[in-house]
Amino acid sequence: MEIYLIRHTTPNIEKGICYGQSDLDVAPTFEEEANIILESLAIDNKTIVYSSPLKRCSKLAFKFSKNIITDNRLMELNFGDWELLKWDNLPKEASTIWMNNFVTASTPNGEAYIDLAKRAYEAFTEITSTSAKKVIITTHAGVIRSILSKLNNMHLKDSFNIKVDYGQVIKLKKHNNTFTLL
């Protein structure tokens, strides 16, 4: 099985804003970014496409197929009360506590990174347990990092050392229940 983990293209939001599960639209550069991704993939009518339901992912997924499967477990971290606030304007004490322990601490009315990792890997396991030969998963950096950290036996706290750019395609191969990064 070939698996393509694809981060959404650039979202339409200014830098410095905390966003996770906010349903942002894509930037005006979407078509150009999507075409670059499309050119790098060999998609056929047997390719199964999964996506986070958020617009910035599903719009890209629909470029690959008219029939996509959305899965809420592929959504980005829920930042709760911090959604759409400027990072610089977050309550200093609360944000410091969270940043020092983001793996197990949740944001106010949000979730902890370990919760995202559990749901994302559960979805990934289900998706990669199918008989499909090729799957595309359009999702978010946090989801991709958490999956890659699990596959590489890396601590979640270290997963942010994995750089995942907007529109980046990460190709994996599954053979005999072993995943290889290609």
N, C-alpha and C positions, 0 to 999 in steps of 0.2 A: 504494500500500500504506500502511495505517495501522499504526504500531508503537507499542505501549504498553510502556514500560519501567516496571516497578512494583517498588519496594523492598518487601521483606517488612514485616509489621507488627511491633510491639514484641516483642522476644524476652523469654523468661522468665529473666532473669539480672540480677544487681545491677549497678549502675553501677561503672565503674572496672576491669572485668575485660576482659582481652585475649581476644577470640574472633574466629575467622574461619571455619574449616571444622569447628569443633565443632558437633555436630548438636543445637542447642538447640531446645527447644520454644517455642511462642508464649506470650505473657503472657495472663492471665485476660481481658484486654480484647479478645482476638482477634475474637470475633463482632461486637462493636460496630465495631471498626476495619475489618473485612472488609466489613461492610454499607455503610459509607460509601464504600469503594472501588467496590463493586458498583453503587451508585447513580450513580456518576460515569461508568460505562462503558455503551456500547451493544453488548452481546455477542449474537451469534447463533450458530447451529449451524455456521456456516462459519468462525468465529473459531478460529485455531490457537493453542494455549496451550503455551508452553515454560517450563521451570522449572529452577532449581537443584534438585538432589535433596535438599538439606537441608530438614528438617521446616518450618522457619520460612518457607520459600518454597513448598514443595509443598502444604502445607495451604491456603495462599492460592490457589494455582493450581487446586486441586480445587474451590474455590468458583466458578471461572469455567467449568470443564468437567470431565466425568468422565474424559475422555481427555486426559491431558497428556503432553508429551514432555519427559523429563528429560535434562539435558545437564550432565555434570560440569564442562565448561568455563565454566559460569555460576556456579560456586561462588565464595565469597569467598576472600580471600587466606589462604593456609595459613601460620599463624604458628608452625608447628612446635612446638618445646619451650616456647614461650610461651603456647600455647593454654590458656585458663582460669586463667592466673595474673593476679594484680592488676598493673595497669600500674605502680603504685608499688613493687612488689616485684621488678621485672625487674632483672637485673644492670645496674648503672648504666653502666658503660663500654660494654658491648655494645649496650644500648638507645640510648645517645647516638650511637654509630657508625651504627646502623641508621636512627635518626630523621634524621640529617644526610644520609643517602643512601638513603632507602627505595625509590627508583625502581630502583636496580640492586643494592643490598645485600639479601641475604636474611636472615631470622631463622634462628637455629640449627635445622637440620632443617626449615626452612620454605622459602618462596619469596620472590622479589623482586616488587615491584609491576609491573615491566616484563613479567615472566612471566605474571602475571594478565592484564595488558592484551593480550598477544599471544593467549592462549587465548580470552579473552572476545570480542575483535574477530573472531577466526576464526569463532567460533560465531555472532556477530551477522551476519557476512557471509553465512554459509550460510543462516541463517534468513531474511534479507531478500532472498535470491536465489530464493526459492520463488515460486510463482504465487499465494500466498495474498493475499487483499485486506486482511485484518486479522490481526495477530498480537499476542499478549500475551506478555511475557517477565517472569516473576517472578524476581527476583534480589536482589542485595546492593548496598550503596552503592559499594563499591570497583569492582565490575563496571560499574555505571551510570556512575560518574565516568570510568572509563577509556574507555568507548565514547563518551561525550560529548566527552571531550578529543580523541579521534581525529577525530570528525566536525567539530570546531571548530578543528582544527590547533593545539591547545593543548599545551604541554609537560605531560607526566605529573606533574611536580613541582608544577604549578599546579592540577592537577585537584581538589585538596582545597579549593579556593576555591568549588567547586560544592557547594552545600548540597543534600543529599538526605535528607529526613525519612523516618521509618518510615511506610510506607503511601503514600508519594508516588507519583503517577502522572505520568510524563513522556510526552507524546504527540509522536511524530514522523510525518512524512509522507515517503514515498519516491516521487519522480517523476523518470523519466529518469535513474536512478542518482544523484540528488541528494537529500539529506536536509534537511528543514526542521523546525525545532522549532516546534510549534504551541502 
